[in-house]
Amino acid sequence: MRVNHNTAAINSLRHLSSTTKDTQRNLERLSSGLKINSAADSPAELMISEQMRTQISGLNQAVKNSETSISMVQTAEGVLSEFSSMLISMRQLALHAANDGAADEKMLQADQLEVEELLSTMDRIAVSTQFGTKVLFDGSNAVDGVAVGDGLTFYSASPVTQQAPTKQGYSVDIEQVAARAEVNAGRRISLEEIEKGASFVLKENNRVMEMDTNEERNLKKNIQQLLGNFRRSPETFSRENTEARLADLIGRSLQKKADESGLAVIIGINENGMLKVKHEH
């Protein structure tokens, strides 16, 4: 038996296969524009490349966030510019009205109406100015607080007060953080009011929570049970104790409803047995 072979042809085929493989890799790089397209090209360089791509992606997003913030500030700047123009107009009207020699009652009334219209326009702009769905000038972005008691150190000034000893002036030391805003009910809820049904509305920024005792099935059932105990045995279940238990029950239900509505408030009962609402922060 004789085996036919061609050494030169086999060698040419090997070189052709190698050239074809290199050509395919080069075409892939040309098509993608990347030197490294898979781990087979260079595992170490691919790892470095992926880390750099992650950093580049984060930087690109940071740039986009900055551009969005700039757009929001530009929107606010336009509104503030309009407010400034309105304030200048109101100042001019005030100076015009101060001219007692030439202004009569009708002119003063016209100036007053124009000032009121400008104020109304400013209120309307403040409520309606939005960036996306975020209202910019309705006060929802403000942070209010007050320091009470011994948390403040006061410095007074008088006509004979000497100049501050340093360029920075006098310092004011706040030794206690501001207290959280708190609202207390003006009176306790009576049994008769609860029996008829009570409605509660809480609003925080743009979030609103509403609760009606007659529409909450479990709450209404528990209220009827407490009222039934009071009617059957007022000696055992006194009015004061029943009202306190009802207030606690309503307070817990309001807290649950507020949490579901996304309100950052704490609802409870104060030392006088009345509802109180406090901001979480």
C-alpha positions in Angstrom: 0.0 0.0 0.0 1.3 3.5 -0.8 0.2 6.7 1.0 0.1 9.8 -1.2 1.2 13.0 0.4 2.5 16.4 -0.6 4.7 18.0 2.0 4.9 21.4 0.2 1.1 21.6 0.0 0.6 20.7 3.6 3.1 23.4 4.6 1.4 26.0 2.4 -2.0 25.1 4.0 -0.6 25.6 7.5 0.8 29.0 6.6 -2.5 29.9 4.9 -4.5 28.9 8.0 -2.3 31.1 10.2 -2.6 34.0 7.8 -6.4 33.6 7.7 -6.6 33.6 11.5 -4.5 36.8 11.8 -6.6 38.4 9.1 -9.9 37.6 10.9 -8.5 39.0 14.1 -7.4 42.2 12.4 -10.8 42.5 10.7 -12.5 42.1 14.1 -10.4 44.9 15.5 -11.1 47.1 12.5 -14.8 46.5 12.8 -15.0 47.2 16.6 -12.3 49.8 16.8 -10.9 48.0 19.8 -7.6 46.3 20.2 -8.9 43.9 22.8 -12.2 42.2 22.0 -12.1 39.1 24.1 -10.1 37.4 26.8 -8.2 35.4 24.1 -6.5 38.6 22.9 -5.0 39.4 26.3 -6.6 38.4 29.7 -4.6 40.9 31.8 -5.2 43.8 29.4 -8.9 42.9 29.1 -9.3 43.1 32.9 -7.6 46.6 33.0 -9.8 47.7 30.0 -13.0 46.6 31.8 -12.0 48.5 35.0 -11.4 51.6 32.9 -14.7 51.2 31.1 -16.5 51.1 34.5 -14.7 54.3 35.6 -15.5 56.0 32.3 -19.2 55.0 32.5 -19.3 56.5 36.0 -17.6 59.7 34.9 -20.0 60.0 32.0 -23.0 59.6 34.3 -21.5 62.3 36.6 -21.2 64.6 33.7 -24.9 64.0 32.8 -25.9 64.6 36.4 -24.0 67.9 36.4 -25.7 68.9 33.1 -29.1 68.1 34.6 -28.3 70.2 37.7 -27.1 73.1 35.5 -30.4 73.0 33.6 -32.4 73.1 36.9 -30.3 76.0 38.2 -30.8 77.8 34.9 -34.6 77.3 35.2 -34.5 78.7 38.8 -32.3 81.6 37.6 -34.9 82.6 35.0 -37.6 82.6 37.6 -35.5 84.6 40.1 -34.8 87.1 37.3 -38.5 87.5 36.7 -39.0 88.0 40.5 -36.4 90.7 40.5 -38.1 92.5 37.7 -41.4 92.4 39.6 -39.9 93.6 42.9 -38.3 96.5 41.0 -41.7 97.3 39.5 -43.3 97.2 43.0 -40.6 99.5 44.4 -41.3 102.0 41.6 -45.1 101.8 42.4 -44.3 102.5 46.1 -42.2 105.5 45.2 -45.0 106.7 42.9 -47.6 106.4 45.6 -45.3 108.3 48.0 -45.7 111.4 45.9 -48.5 113.0 47.9 -48.4 116.2 45.9 -49.5 114.6 42.6 -51.2 111.3 43.6 -54.9 111.2 44.2 -57.0 108.5 45.7 -57.7 106.8 42.4 -54.0 106.7 41.4 -53.1 105.2 44.8 -55.9 102.6 44.4 -54.6 101.7 40.9 -51.0 101.4 42.3 -52.3 99.1 45.1 -54.2 96.9 42.6 -51.1 96.6 40.4 -49.0 95.6 43.5 -51.5 93.0 44.5 -51.6 91.6 41.0 -47.7 91.4 40.9 -47.8 89.6 44.3 -50.4 87.2 43.0 -48.3 86.5 39.9 -45.3 85.8 42.0 -47.2 83.3 44.1 -48.6 81.6 41.0 -45.1 81.4 39.5 -43.6 80.0 42.7 -46.2 77.2 42.8 -46.1 76.3 39.1 -42.4 76.4 38.4 -41.2 72.9 37.9 -38.1 71.1 36.7 -39.5 67.8 35.5 -41.9 66.9 38.4 -40.0 68.7 41.1 -41.5 72.0 42.2 -38.7 74.5 42.8 -40.2 77.4 44.7 -43.2 76.0 46.7 -41.1 75.7 49.9 -40.9 71.9 49.8 -37.1 72.1 49.5 -36.7 74.3 52.6 -35.4 73.2 56.0 -36.8 75.0 58.9 -35.8 74.6 62.5 -35.6 76.4 65.8 -33.1 76.1 68.8 -34.8 76.4 72.2 -33.8 76.9 75.8 -30.2 76.6 76.8 -29.2 75.6 73.3 -28.3 79.2 72.3 -25.8 81.7 73.5 -27.0 85.3 72.9 -24.8 88.3 72.2 -26.4 91.7 72.5 -25.4 95.0 70.8 -26.0 98.6 71.8 -25.1 102.0 70.4 -21.9 101.9 72.5 -20.9 98.4 71.6 -17.2 98.3 70.7 -15.9 97.0 67.4 -15.4 93.3 67.1 -12.0 92.2 68.3 -11.3 90.1 65.2 -12.0 90.5 61.5 -14.5 87.6 61.6 -16.7 89.6 64.1 -18.6 88.2 67.1 -19.4 84.5 67.1 -22.7 82.9 67.8 -22.4 79.5 69.3 -25.3 77.0 68.8 -24.9 74.4 71.5 -28.0 72.4 70.6 -29.4 71.2 67.3 -32.7 72.6 66.1 -35.9 71.0 67.5 -38.1 69.1 65.1 -41.3 70.7 64.0 -44.2 69.5 66.1 -48.0 70.1 66.0 -50.3 69.3 68.9 -54.1 69.0 68.7 -56.1 71.8 70.3 -58.4 69.5 72.2 -59.2 65.8 72.8 -61.5 64.0 70.4 -64.9 63.3 72.1 -66.8 60.0 72.0 -69.6 61.6 70.1 -67.3 62.9 67.4 -65.7 59.5 67.0 -69.1 57.8 66.9 -70.2 60.0 64.0 -67.0 59.5 62.2 -63.9 61.6 62.0 -61.7 62.5 59.0 -58.0 63.3 59.1 -55.8 65.0 56.5 -52.0 65.3 56.8 -49.9 67.1 54.2 -46.1 67.0 54.0 -44.5 68.7 51.0 -46.3 67.3 48.0 -47.6 64.2 49.8 -51.1 64.0 51.2 -52.6 61.4 53.5 -56.3 61.1 54.2 -58.1 58.8 56.6 -61.8 58.4 57.5 -62.7 56.3 60.5 -65.9 55.1 58.8 -64.0 53.9 55.7 -61.3 51.9 57.5 -62.9 48.5 58.2 -60.7 47.2 61.0 -60.4 50.6 62.7 -64.2 51.0 62.6 -64.7 47.6 64.1 -62.3 48.3 67.0 -63.9 51.7 67.6 -67.4 50.1 67.7 -66.1 47.5 70.2 -64.7 50.2 72.5 -67.9 52.3 72.3 -70.0 49.2 73.0 -68.0 48.5 76.1 -68.5 52.0 77.3 -72.3 51.9 76.7 -72.7 48.6 78.4 -70.6 49.3 81.5 -69.7 53.0 81.9 -68.6 52.3 85.5 -66.0 49.8 84.3 -65.0 51.6 81.1 -65.0 55.2 82.0 -65.4 58.0 79.5 -61.8 59.3 80.1 -60.3 55.8 79.7 -62.3 55.1 76.6 -61.4 58.4 74.9 -57.7 57.7 75.7 -57.9 54.2 74.2 -59.7 55.6 71.1 -57.1 58.3 70.7 -54.3 55.8 70.9 -56.1 53.5 68.4 -56.6 56.4 66.0 -53.0 57.5 66.5 -51.6 54.1 65.6 -53.9 53.9 62.5 -52.8 57.3 61.4 -49.1 56.3 61.8 -49.7 53.2 59.7 -51.5 55.2 57.0 -48.8 57.9 57.0 -46.0 55.3 56.5 -47.9 53.8 53.6 -48.3 57.3 52.1 -44.6 58.0 52.4 -44.9 60.8 55.0 -41.8 61.3 57.2 -43.8 62.0 60.4 -44.3 60.5 63.8 -47.9 60.5 65.2 -48.6 59.8 68.8 -50.4 61.0 71.9 -49.1 63.8 74.1 -49.2 64.0 77.9 -52.7 65.6 77.7 -54.1 62.7 75.7 -54.3 64.7 72.5 -52.9 63.8 69.1 -49.5 65.2 68.1 -47.6 65.1 64.8 -43.8 65.5 64.6 -41.3 65.4 61.7 -38.9 62.5 61.7 -36.0 64.7 60.8 
